[in-house]
Amino acid sequence: MSISGTEILEQLQACVSKGLIRCSSHGYDELAADRLYFDEVVSGLSEAIVVEAYPEYPKGPSLLLLQCDSNGSPIHAVWGIPKGHDCPAVMVTAYRPDPERWNETFTRREQ
């Protein structure tokens, strides 16, 4: 049985509450490119909305989340948990979504 997006999000939030958090090197590059801060992405996880769930991703369950930066602007973040582990929460990437590629709520890709 596959784990749900809500369950993955709760697991990620539990890891963060324990301070068990990592950022991929790609994630740091993307943060810098969009002038985002790791701390604001981490703090936004508590209010995140699941956009897409990848429970069977080969590296471990992961999610594309809609979050907000410190100014309330939308950001997308991909978070995962290494396969076979309960923690840490790994921020794979975060970026400002392109309004041309997403609906007005940034929760569905435009065709």
C-alpha positions, 0 to 999 in steps of 0.5 A: 500500500502506498503512503498518501501525500498527507502522510508524507507531509506529516512525516516531513513536518515531524522531521523538521520539528526534530531539527532533522533537515537537509538541503540538496546542493541543487536546492541551494543553487535554486534558492539562490537563483530565485532569491529565496532563503532556506529558513523561509522554505523550512518555516513555510512547510507548516502551512504547505499544500500538497500539489503532487505526491510521488510516494514511489519515487526511487530515492524515497517518497517526495512531494511538490508543495505550494508554500509561501515566502516571507512576503506571502508570495507563492513558491514551490518546493520539492521535499523528500525523505530518503528511501528506507528512512523516517528522516531527515526531511530533504529539500530537493529544490525550491523556486518561484513558479512560472504563472505561464505554466501553472493555474492561478492558484499554482496547484495545477499545471497548465496544458 
